[in-house]
Amino acid sequence: MAQRWHDFYMLAGTAAATLVGLLFVGLSLHLRAVLSRSEVRSLARVTLANFGLILFVSLFMVIPQGPSATSPDLIGSGIFSLAVVAPSLVAAGRSRTRTLRRTSSHRGSVRVPSATWP
């Protein structure tokens, strides 16, 4: 890896790790909403997989090794992330309901159900 990309991958990995931690805090604070609604669980699963993928790619790129050793790590993490995210994406594509519903005549305004927030 070129030395000029080292700081970028360090920053991306740090941000991903921080956001994974915040995701766990948010999910634990709203555990009832997460357990009662499948779309919230799916969104949390996809978000965790994406942040995890960014974290692992950053870690693999920062480890001092040659490109031939990095390639299988990156391919493996991409396949794992796809395997985790694919069921949620298929379920979302088949779903006929929407999580957020328009309740106002204003263009772009969206109302989030208040039962999920304290």
C-alpha positions as CSV (number, residue, x, y, z in Angstrom):
1,M,0.0,0.0,0.0
2,A,1.3,3.4,-0.8
3,Q,2.3,5.4,2.3
4,R,0.1,8.3,1.2
5,W,-3.1,6.2,1.8
6,H,-2.1,5.1,5.3
7,D,-3.7,8.1,7.0
8,F,-6.9,7.7,5.0
9,Y,-7.4,4.1,6.1
10,M,-6.5,4.9,9.7
11,L,-9.2,7.6,9.7
12,A,-11.8,5.4,7.9
13,G,-11.2,2.6,10.3
14,T,-11.4,4.8,13.4
15,A,-14.6,6.4,12.1
16,A,-16.1,2.9,11.3
17,A,-15.2,1.6,14.8
18,T,-16.7,4.6,16.4
19,L,-19.9,4.3,14.4
20,V,-20.2,0.6,15.2
21,G,-20.0,1.5,18.9
22,L,-22.6,4.2,18.5
23,L,-24.9,1.8,16.7
24,F,-24.7,-0.6,19.6
25,V,-25.5,2.2,22.1
26,G,-28.5,3.3,20.0
27,L,-29.8,-0.2,19.6
28,S,-29.5,-1.0,23.3
29,L,-31.3,2.2,24.2
30,H,-34.2,1.3,21.8
31,L,-34.2,-2.4,22.3
32,R,-37.9,-2.8,22.3
33,A,-38.3,-1.1,19.0
34,V,-35.5,-3.3,17.5
35,L,-37.0,-6.5,18.8
36,S,-40.6,-5.7,17.8
37,R,-40.0,-4.5,14.2
38,S,-38.3,-6.6,11.6
39,E,-37.4,-3.7,9.3
40,V,-35.5,-2.0,12.2
41,R,-33.6,-5.3,12.7
42,S,-32.8,-5.5,9.0
43,L,-31.6,-1.9,8.9
44,A,-29.4,-2.5,11.9
45,R,-27.9,-5.7,10.4
46,V,-27.1,-3.9,7.1
47,T,-25.6,-0.9,8.9
48,L,-23.5,-3.1,11.1
49,A,-22.3,-5.1,8.1
50,N,-21.4,-2.0,6.1
51,F,-19.5,-0.4,9.0
52,G,-17.8,-3.7,9.8
53,L,-16.7,-4.0,6.2
54,I,-15.2,-0.5,6.2
55,L,-13.4,-1.4,9.5
56,F,-12.0,-4.6,8.2
57,V,-10.9,-3.2,4.8
58,S,-9.1,-0.4,6.7
59,L,-7.4,-2.9,9.0
60,F,-6.3,-5.1,6.1
61,M,-4.9,-2.1,4.2
62,V,-3.0,-0.8,7.2
63,I,-1.3,-4.2,8.0
64,P,2.2,-4.1,6.4
65,Q,2.0,-6.9,3.8
66,G,2.3,-7.2,0.1
67,P,-0.6,-6.8,-2.4
68,S,-0.8,-10.6,-3.0
69,A,-1.5,-11.2,0.7
70,T,-4.1,-8.3,0.9
71,S,-6.2,-9.4,-2.0
72,P,-7.7,-12.6,-0.5
73,D,-8.5,-10.7,2.7
74,L,-10.4,-8.0,0.8
75,I,-12.2,-10.5,-1.3
76,G,-13.1,-12.6,1.7
77,S,-14.4,-9.6,3.7
78,G,-16.5,-8.5,0.7
79,I,-18.1,-11.9,0.3
80,F,-18.8,-12.1,4.1
81,S,-20.4,-8.7,4.0
82,L,-22.5,-9.6,1.0
83,A,-23.7,-12.8,2.7
84,V,-24.7,-10.9,5.8
85,V,-26.5,-8.1,3.9
86,A,-28.2,-10.1,1.1
87,P,-31.1,-11.6,3.1
88,S,-32.0,-8.1,4.4
89,L,-31.9,-6.7,0.9
90,V,-34.0,-9.5,-0.6
91,A,-36.6,-9.0,2.2
92,A,-36.7,-5.3,1.7
93,G,-37.2,-5.8,-2.0
94,R,-40.1,-8.1,-1.4
95,S,-41.7,-5.9,1.2
96,R,-44.7,-3.9,0.1
97,T,-44.8,-1.7,3.2
98,R,-42.7,1.4,3.8
99,T,-41.2,2.2,7.2
100,L,-41.6,6.0,6.7
101,R,-44.9,7.3,5.5
102,R,-45.7,10.7,4.1
103,T,-48.3,12.4,6.4
104,S,-48.1,16.0,5.2
105,S,-48.7,17.8,1.9
106,H,-45.3,19.4,2.1
107,R,-42.9,17.8,-0.4
108,G,-40.2,15.7,1.2
109,S,-41.7,15.8,4.8
110,V,-41.6,12.5,6.5
111,R,-43.1,11.5,9.8
112,V,-41.3,8.9,11.9
113,P,-43.6,6.9,14.2
114,S,-43.1,8.2,17.8
115,A,-43.4,4.8,19.4
116,T,-39.8,4.0,18.5
117,W,-38.4,7.2,20.3
118,P,-38.5,7.9,24.0
